[in-house]
Amino acid sequence: MKVEQRINYGYVIYDITGDITYDNFTEIEDAIKDSLPDNFVNIVLNIERVPYINSSALGWLVKLMKEINSQGYQFFLMNVNQEIMGLLKLTNTLPFFKIIPNEQVLVEREKKKELDKILGEVDQEG
C-alpha cells in the first residue's frame, strides 16, 4: 500500500494505492496525522486505486474521520468504487462519510464558489 499527499484547489488529497486492511491501516493514519496542514481544512482520502477495504479497517477509518473532524477539519472520501460503497452501505457506515464522486466534481464545485464570490462582489459594487 502507498500513501501520497498533494493539494488541489485548497483540498489536501491523500492518494491511496492498494488494499486497506487492519494490518496496514496505521500507515494511512500516521501519514494523515503527521501531515495535517494548518492552512487547509479539507482533507480528502482518494481511494480510486483501492480495490478493497476490509471491515476492520473500515472501523478504523470511521474513528480516524471522527478524530480529524473533531480537530476542525472536513473529511471526505473520493472515488469510492462499487465494492467499497457496498461495504459502507452493508455496515451502515455510509452516513458517517461525505463522498465526492471524483476530482472533476471537486474542482467544478470550487470554481463555482469562486465565480459566485466574484459575482456577489460585483453585485455589491453595482
N, C-alpha and C positions, 0 to 999 in steps of 0.2 A: 504494500500500500504506500502511496505517496501523497503528501500534502504540500500544495504550493499556494502562496499568498500573492494577490495582486489587487489593484484598486481601479475601479471603473465608475465614473460618474458619482463619486462620493460614497460608493459601497466598497467595503473591504470584502473581497471574494476569496474564499478558500476553495481551491480546486482539489477535489479528492479523486484519486485513481486507485481502483482495486476494491475488493470486498471489504466491508466494515464488519468486524466481528468483536466479540468480547475481548479476545486476546490482543487486538491491535488498536482498540478504541483510545487508549491513553495517548497514542501518537497524535491523534486528532485533537484531543482535549488539551494536551500540552502545547501543540502548535498554535492553537487559538488563544489560550490563556496567556501564553508567553509573548504574544504579539498584539494584544488588544490595543487599538490606537486611541490616543487622546483626542484627536481632532476629527474622528468619524464616529457615527453612532449606528450605522447599518452594517450588520455582519451577515454575509451570505455564505452558506455551505453549498457549493456547486457539486452535485452528485451525478452529473451527466455520465461520468466514466466509472460509476459504482454499479456493478450488476446486481449486488446482493448485500443486504444488511440482515444480520440475524436478530432475533427478538431481544436478546440480552444487550446487544449494542444499541438497539433502539431505545431501551430503557435508559441507558447512559446518555443517549443523545437528548432525550427529554429533560433529564437532570441538568445537562450542560446548558441547554437552551434556557431553562428557568433561571439558572445561575447568572448567565450573561444578561438576560432581561432585567434581573434584579439590580444589575450594575448600571442600568440606564441605556443599554443597547437594544436595538431591534434585531431579532434573529430570524433569518429566512432560510428556507430550503429552495434550491433552484434545480431545474431539470430532473425532476423525480420520475423515474421510469414506472411502467405499469406494475411490475412486480413489487417494487417498494411501496408504491401507492396502495396496492392491495394489502400489504402488511400494515401500513398505517391505519387503514380502514378496519382491518380484522382485529387489531389490538386496541382500537378506539383511541389512538394517539393522534389521529389526523387533526382534531380541533386544536391541539396544542401548537401546531405549526402554521406559519404564514408561508404559503407556497408561491413562488414566482415561476411561471411556466418555462421561461428561457431568458437569456440575456437580452435579446432584442426587445422583449416586453419591458424589461427593466430600464433600458436606455430610452425607449419611447416614453415611458412614464416620466422620467426625469426631464426629458426635452419638453414635454407638455407643461410640467411645473415651471420650468424656466420661461416658456412662452407666456403662460398665464401671469407670471410675475411681471414680465415686461409689459404686457397689455394692461395689467392693473395699474402700473405706474403711469402709463400713457393716459389712461382714463382719468387719473387723479390730476394730472397736469392740465388736461384739456378742460 
